[in-house]
Amino acid sequence: MKGMVAFLLALLATPALAQTALPPAPWADRQIPDEAQERKAKALMETIRCLTCQSQSIADSNASMAGDMRSQIRERIMAGEQPEAIREWLISRYGDWVSYEPTAAPILWPLWAAPLLLLALGIVLLKGRIGRRKRS
């Protein structure tokens, strides 16, 4: 029985002791020597959501995935790619949710129009109610 308990404890402790064998991304925490390129990279990183943290941008996150994404952005900017092209690549790879900047895809139009329609409906109902009070 003791052997079984020890085995189960060892089995449960294994994930806690696990470490990644991968080295950190080379440009995750290093700045680009060219200041203009680093400003472009930093501006883009502040508009990309960390997929691990979900409430932080990759510029603010310490998650390893955010570090990998920062490194990819810096490498692509150093290669001469424009930030908007990098954003589109990230969106195609991880989905619309990765970007803090909203898209104007046709499927989202009802979502953008709903508040305006509800406001218009509220105004119509309010006018009708005020009109009935004036008549009585």
N, C-alpha and C positions, 0 to 999 in steps of 0.2 A: 504494500500500500504506500509506504514511504517513497519507494522508487517511482511509483506512478505520479505522486504529488510533485516530486522533484522534476520529473520529465515535463509535466504540464507547466510548472513555473519556468523552466528553461525555455519551453516553447513560446510562452507568452512574453518573455523578456527579449527574445531575439529581435523583434522589430525596433525595440528601444535602443539596442546596441548597434543597429545597422548604420552604416555611413555610405555616402555616395563615393564611388570610385572615380567619378568624373572630375577633372580639374575645373575650377571656376572659369567662367567666360572671360576671355582676355580683355575685353573693353567694357566689362560690366561696371567697374568702379574707377576706371582711368579716363581722363578727359582727352579729347582729341587735341593735338598740339595747335591746330589752326582754330583760333577763337571764333571766327565766323561760322565754321562748320560745327563747333561745339554748341554755339547758340541755337543753330537750326536743330541739332539733335535734342538739346534740352527742351526746346519749345515743343517738339513732337512728342517727347517722352511724357511731358506733363498732360498731354491729351489722350494718352493710351492707358487703359485700365489694366491693373494687375489681375491676371487670371486666377491667381492663388488667393490674394487678399480680398479682391472684389470691391473694396471701398477706397483703395489708394491708386494713385497713378504709378506707373512703373518707375518714375523719377523718385518717388518717395518710399517705395517698397524695398524691403530687405530680402524678399523671397528669392530663391535661386532662379525661378522661372522669370521673374522680373529682371534679374541680372542678365540672363540669357537674351531677353528681348532688348535691353539697353545695349548690349554688345552688338547684336544684329543691326540695330538702328545706326550705331556709330560706324560700324564697318561699311554699311551701305552708303552712308553719307560721305565717308572718306573715299568711296569708290565713285562718287559723283552723282549718285541718285538723288532725286528731289524728294523732300519730305512728303509731299502729297502722294507720290508714287509708292513710297514706303508704307504710308497709311493704308492705301488701297491693297497693297500686298498683305499687310497684317489683317485687314478686314476679310480678305478672301481666305486667309488661312485660319483665322480664329472666329470669324463671324462679326456682324455689325456691333455686337455688344462690347467688343474690345475698345471701341472708340467712344470717348466722352462727347464728341461732336455728333449731334443727331443727323441722320440721313434724311433725304426727302424722297425715299422710294415710294412709288405709287401705292404699294400695299399699306403704307403707314398713313396715307392721307386721311382716312377716317379717324385715326387716332388724333391727328392734328386738328381736324375739323370738329370733333366732338365737343370740346369746351366752348367753341363759338356757337354751335347749334344749341347747346344747353343755355348759354347766356341769352341768346335770341328768344328761346322758348320762355325763359324766366321773365324777360321784358314784356313779351306778349301777354303772359298771364297776369303780370303786375298791372299793365294798362287796362286789361279787362276788369280786374278787381276794382281799380280806382274809378273806372267808368261807371260801374254798377253803383258804387257809393255816391257818386255825384248825381245819378238819376233818382236815387231814393231819398 
